[in-house]
Structure formats: C-alpha cells, structure tokens
Amino acid sequence: MAERRASVFEVEHEIDAETIRKAQRAVASRSRDALECKDLLSILGILHITPARE
C-alpha cells in the first residue's frame, strides 16, 4: 500500500484550524463543481484535514 504523504498544512503546524477552514471554504465557493473542488483541495493538501475545534 502506498504511504500517504503529509500535506504542507500537516507539516507546518503554524497554520491554525481557522485558516484551514477558510481555505477550504474559499476553494469550495469558487469551484465549478464538486470534482473540481475535490481536486483543488487535494492539490493544496487540505482535502482530508478536519480542523480541530479550539
């Protein structure tokens, strides 16, 4: 099985949950459809990151 590579956001712990959520929402609001949104979030490395509640 292929190893999952850590995203930039997981490696750089300086980015907080609010920033990740804002990035996810910005991509979602500007995507043409769900597939494009998924692809862009994947490219950014924030597709499967669920921001922790603070």
N, CA, C and O atoms as a Tinker XYZ file with bonds, in Angstrom:
   216  protein
     1  N      0.843000   -1.168000    0.000000    73     2
     2  CA     0.000000    0.000000    0.000000    64     1     3
     3  C      0.894000    1.239000    0.000000    63     2     4     5
     4  O      1.905000    1.275000    0.703000    81     3
     5  N      0.535000    2.234000   -0.769000    73     3     6
     6  CA     1.327000    3.462000   -0.857000    64     5     7
     7  C      1.163000    4.287000    0.414000    63     6     8     9
     8  O      0.080000    4.372000    0.993000    81     7
     9  N      2.268000    4.888000    0.824000    73     7    10
    10  CA     2.214000    5.738000    2.005000    64     9    11
    11  C      1.553000    7.062000    1.661000    63    10    12    13
    12  O      1.736000    7.594000    0.566000    81    11
    13  N      0.797000    7.578000    2.589000    73    11    14
    14  CA     0.187000    8.883000    2.405000    64    13    15
    15  C      1.200000    9.933000    2.819000    63    14    16    17
    16  O      1.746000    9.877000    3.920000    81    15
    17  N      1.452000   10.893000    1.935000    73    15    18
    18  CA     2.414000   11.942000    2.235000    64    17    19
    19  C      1.736000   13.040000    3.028000    63    18    20    21
    20  O      0.582000   13.382000    2.769000    81    19
    21  N      2.444000   13.585000    3.982000    73    19    22
    22  CA     1.905000   14.674000    4.797000    64    21    23
    23  C      1.754000   15.923000    3.951000    63    22    24    25
    24  O      2.620000   16.244000    3.137000    81    23
    25  N      0.664000   16.615000    4.148000    73    23    26
    26  CA     0.449000   17.861000    3.417000    64    25    27
    27  C      1.279000   18.974000    4.044000    63    26    28    29
    28  O      1.811000   18.838000    5.146000    81    27
    29  N      1.370000   20.047000    3.330000    73    27    30
    30  CA     2.088000   21.220000    3.844000    64    29    31
    31  C      1.465000   21.669000    5.151000    63    30    32    33
    32  O      2.175000   22.080000    6.069000    81    31
    33  N      0.143000   21.595000    5.247000    73    31    34
    34  CA    -0.542000   22.053000    6.441000    64    33    35
    35  C     -0.276000   21.145000    7.635000    63    34    36    37
    36  O     -0.250000   21.614000    8.773000    81    35
    37  N     -0.081000   19.876000    7.397000    73    35    38
    38  CA     0.215000   18.957000    8.488000    64    37    39
    39  C      1.656000   19.089000    8.946000    63    38    40    41
    40  O      1.948000   18.930000   10.131000    81    39
    41  N      2.551000   19.376000    8.030000    73    39    42
    42  CA     3.958000   19.520000    8.363000    64    41    43
    43  C      4.194000   20.843000    9.076000    63    42    44    45
    44  O      4.898000   20.892000   10.085000    81    43
    45  N      3.613000   21.901000    8.560000    73    43    46
    46  CA     3.760000   23.227000    9.151000    64    45    47
    47  C      2.651000   23.414000   10.185000    63    46    48    49
    48  O      1.511000   23.710000    9.827000    81    47
    49  N      2.973000   23.247000   11.431000    73    47    50
    50  CA     1.975000   23.341000   12.487000    64    49    51
    51  C      1.591000   24.781000   12.790000    63    50    52    53
    52  O      0.789000   25.033000   13.689000    81    51
    53  N      2.153000   25.720000   12.052000    73    51    54
    54  CA     1.882000   27.129000   12.295000    64    53    55
    55  C      0.511000   27.547000   11.778000    63    54    56    57
    56  O     -0.012000   28.580000   12.197000    81    55
    57  N     -0.074000   26.778000   10.890000    73    55    58
    58  CA    -1.363000   27.141000   10.312000    64    57    59
    59  C     -2.470000   26.581000   11.202000    63    58    60    61
    60  O     -2.541000   25.378000   11.455000    81    59
    61  N     -3.321000   27.476000   11.663000    73    59    62
    62  CA    -4.352000   27.068000   12.611000    64    61    63
    63  C     -5.613000   26.554000   11.910000    63    62    64    65
    64  O     -5.753000   26.654000   10.691000    81    63
    65  N     -6.504000   26.014000   12.697000    73    63    66
    66  CA    -7.728000   25.402000   12.178000    64    65    67
    67  C     -8.587000   26.418000   11.426000    63    66    68    69
    68  O     -9.203000   26.073000   10.417000    81    67
    69  N     -8.637000   27.651000   11.895000    73    67    70
    70  CA    -9.457000   28.669000   11.242000    64    69    71
    71  C     -8.944000   28.966000    9.830000    63    70    72    73
    72  O     -9.735000   29.137000    8.903000    81    71
    73  N     -7.642000   29.027000    9.673000    73    71    74
    74  CA    -7.050000   29.297000    8.366000    64    73    75
    75  C     -7.333000   28.155000    7.396000    63    74    76    77
    76  O     -7.644000   28.397000    6.230000    81    75
    77  N     -7.228000   26.922000    7.863000    73    75    78
    78  CA    -7.528000   25.766000    7.019000    64    77    79
    79  C     -8.981000   25.802000    6.582000    63    78    80    81
    80  O     -9.284000   25.593000    5.408000    81    79
    81  N     -9.874000   26.064000    7.511000    73    79    82
    82  CA   -11.306000   26.096000    7.191000    64    81    83
    83  C    -11.612000   27.206000    6.187000    63    82    84    85
    84  O    -12.400000   27.006000    5.262000    81    83
    85  N    -10.994000   28.372000    6.363000    73    83    86
    86  CA   -11.204000   29.476000    5.423000    64    85    87
    87  C    -10.717000   29.102000    4.023000    63    86    88    89
    88  O    -11.367000   29.426000    3.029000    81    87
    89  N     -9.587000   28.427000    3.948000    73    87    90
    90  CA    -9.053000   27.996000    2.652000    64    89    91
    91  C     -9.992000   26.990000    2.001000    63    90    92    93
    92  O    -10.258000   27.078000    0.802000    81    91
    93  N    -10.495000   26.041000    2.774000    73    91    94
    94  CA   -11.422000   25.052000    2.238000    64    93    95
    95  C    -12.699000   25.718000    1.727000    63    94    96    97
    96  O    -13.200000   25.364000    0.660000    81    95
    97  N    -13.221000   26.673000    2.479000    73    95    98
    98  CA   -14.446000   27.368000    2.075000    64    97    99
    99  C    -14.215000   28.222000    0.830000    63    98   100   101
   100  O    -15.083000   28.293000   -0.040000    81    99
   101  N    -13.052000   28.869000    0.737000    73    99   102
   102  CA   -12.745000   29.699000   -0.430000    64   101   103
   103  C    -12.682000   28.846000   -1.692000    63   102   104   105
   104  O    -13.221000   29.222000   -2.733000    81   103
   105  N    -12.023000   27.702000   -1.593000    73   103   106
   106  CA   -11.935000   26.802000   -2.748000    64   105   107
   107  C    -13.318000   26.292000   -3.122000    63   106   108   109
   108  O    -13.676000   26.266000   -4.300000    81   107
   109  N    -14.095000   25.887000   -2.125000    73   107   110
   110  CA   -15.432000   25.351000   -2.399000    64   109   111
   111  C    -16.330000   26.392000   -3.067000    63   110   112   113
   112  O    -17.097000   26.066000   -3.973000    81   111
   113  N    -16.231000   27.630000   -2.623000    73   111   114
   114  CA   -17.115000   28.657000   -3.173000    64   113   115
   115  C    -16.739000   29.067000   -4.595000    63   114   116   117
   116  O    -17.569000   29.611000   -5.324000    81   115
   117  N    -15.497000   28.811000   -4.991000    73   115   118
   118  CA   -15.045000   29.224000   -6.316000    64   117   119
   119  C    -14.930000   28.074000   -7.322000    63   118   120   121
   120  O    -14.591000   28.291000   -8.486000    81   119
   121  N    -15.207000   26.880000   -6.877000    73   119   122
   122  CA   -15.119000   25.717000   -7.761000    64   121   123
   123  C    -16.355000   25.609000   -8.639000    63   122   124   125
   124  O    -17.455000   25.988000   -8.235000    81   123
   125  N    -16.161000   25.090000   -9.839000    73   123   126
   126  CA   -17.280000   24.915000  -10.775000    64   125   127
   127  C    -18.191000   23.765000  -10.365000    63   126   128   129
   128  O    -19.403000   23.816000  -10.574000    81   127
   129  N    -17.599000   22.732000   -9.783000    73   127   130
   130  CA   -18.392000   21.574000   -9.373000    64   129   131
   131  C    -17.637000   20.825000   -8.277000    63   130   132   133
   132  O    -16.526000   21.199000   -7.901000    81   131
   133  N    -18.260000   19.763000   -7.775000    73   131   134
   134  CA   -17.685000   19.018000   -6.658000    64   133   135
   135  C    -16.356000   18.357000   -7.025000    63   134   136   137
   136  O    -15.447000   18.294000   -6.197000    81   135
   137  N    -16.240000   17.870000   -8.247000    73   135   138
   138  CA   -15.000000   17.212000   -8.659000    64   137   139
   139  C    -13.844000   18.215000   -8.697000    63   138   140   141
   140  O    -12.746000   17.913000   -8.231000    81   139
   141  N    -14.086000   19.396000   -9.246000    73   139   142
   142  CA   -13.041000   20.408000   -9.271000    64   141   143
   143  C    -12.651000   20.816000   -7.848000    63   142   144   145
   144  O    -11.468000   20.986000   -7.552000    81   143
   145  N    -13.632000   20.969000   -6.982000    73   143   146
   146  CA   -13.364000   21.316000   -5.592000    64   145   147
   147  C    -12.484000   20.257000   -4.935000    63   146   148   149
   148  O    -11.499000   20.583000   -4.272000    81   147
   149  N    -12.843000   18.992000   -5.122000    73   147   150
   150  CA   -12.074000   17.886000   -4.557000    64   149   151
   151  C    -10.647000   17.898000   -5.088000    63   150   152   153
   152  O     -9.696000   17.729000   -4.324000    81   151
   153  N    -10.495000   18.095000   -6.386000    73   151   154
   154  CA    -9.165000   18.114000   -6.998000    64   153   155
   155  C     -8.313000   19.252000   -6.441000    63   154   156   157
   156  O     -7.147000   19.051000   -6.101000    81   155
   157  N     -8.897000   20.446000   -6.349000    73   155   158
   158  CA    -8.142000   21.592000   -5.850000    64   157   159
   159  C     -7.763000   21.433000   -4.383000    63   158   160   161
   160  O     -6.638000   21.751000   -3.996000    81   159
   161  N     -8.689000   20.944000   -3.565000    73   159   162
   162  CA    -8.371000   20.716000   -2.151000    64   161   163
   163  C     -7.280000   19.663000   -2.011000    63   162   164   165
   164  O     -6.422000   19.764000   -1.134000    81   163
   165  N     -7.314000   18.658000   -2.869000    73   163   166
   166  CA    -6.292000   17.616000   -2.857000    64   165   167
   167  C     -4.928000   18.190000   -3.226000    63   166   168   169
   168  O     -3.922000   17.878000   -2.588000    81   167
   169  N     -4.900000   19.026000   -4.254000    73   167   170
   170  CA    -3.647000   19.655000   -4.674000    64   169   171
   171  C     -3.064000   20.490000   -3.540000    63   170   172   173
   172  O     -1.853000   20.487000   -3.317000    81   171
   173  N     -3.927000   21.199000   -2.829000    73   171   174
   174  CA    -3.475000   22.035000   -1.712000    64   173   175
   175  C     -3.111000   21.217000   -0.469000    63   174   176   177
   176  O     -2.474000   21.720000    0.457000    81   175
   177  N     -3.524000   19.958000   -0.468000    73   175   178
   178  CA    -3.222000   19.094000    0.670000    64   177   179
   179  C     -4.163000   19.279000    1.838000    63   178   180   181
   180  O     -3.823000   18.937000    2.971000    81   179
   181  N     -5.339000   19.814000    1.578000    73   179   182
   182  CA    -6.294000   20.044000    2.661000    64   181   183
   183  C     -7.627000   19.339000    2.428000    63   182   184   185
   184  O     -8.644000   19.714000    3.012000    81   183
   185  N     -7.618000   18.339000    1.591000    73   183   186
   186  CA    -8.853000   17.612000    1.289000    64   185   187
   187  C     -9.371000   16.847000    2.503000    63   186   188   189
   188  O    -10.563000   16.907000    2.807000    81   187
   189  N     -8.504000   16.139000    3.191000    73   187   190
   190  CA    -8.942000   15.269000    4.281000    64   189   191
   191  C     -8.591000   15.814000    5.653000    63   190   192   193
   192  O     -8.570000   15.069000    6.633000    81   191
   193  N     -8.319000   17.089000    5.729000    73   191   194
   194  CA    -7.995000   17.688000    7.033000    64   193   195
   195  C     -9.263000   18.284000    7.614000    63   194   196   197
   196  O     -9.896000   19.146000    7.005000    81   195
   197  N     -9.622000   17.819000    8.791000    73   195   198
   198  CA   -10.741000   18.384000    9.504000    64   197   199
   199  C    -10.179000   19.266000   10.604000    63   198   200   201
   200  O     -9.559000   18.761000   11.540000    81   199
   201  N    -10.380000   20.570000   10.512000    73   199   202
   202  CA    -9.836000   21.454000   11.523000    64   201   203
   203  C    -10.353000   21.097000   12.917000    63   202   204   205
   204  O    -11.546000   20.865000   13.110000    81   203
   205  N     -9.458000   21.060000   13.857000    73   203   206
   206  CA    -9.828000   20.753000   15.232000    64   205   207
   207  C    -10.579000   21.930000   15.842000    63   206   208   209
   208  O    -10.273000   23.087000   15.558000    81   207
   209  N    -11.541000   21.632000   16.663000    73   207   210
   210  CA   -12.277000   22.686000   17.363000    64   209   211
   211  C    -11.396000   23.212000   18.482000    63   210   212   213
   212  O    -10.809000   22.447000   19.248000    81   211
   213  N    -11.317000   24.517000   18.558000    73   211   214
   214  CA   -10.479000   25.108000   19.609000    64   213   215
   215  C    -11.310000   25.604000   20.742000    63   214   216
   216  O    -10.774000   26.133000   21.716000    81   215
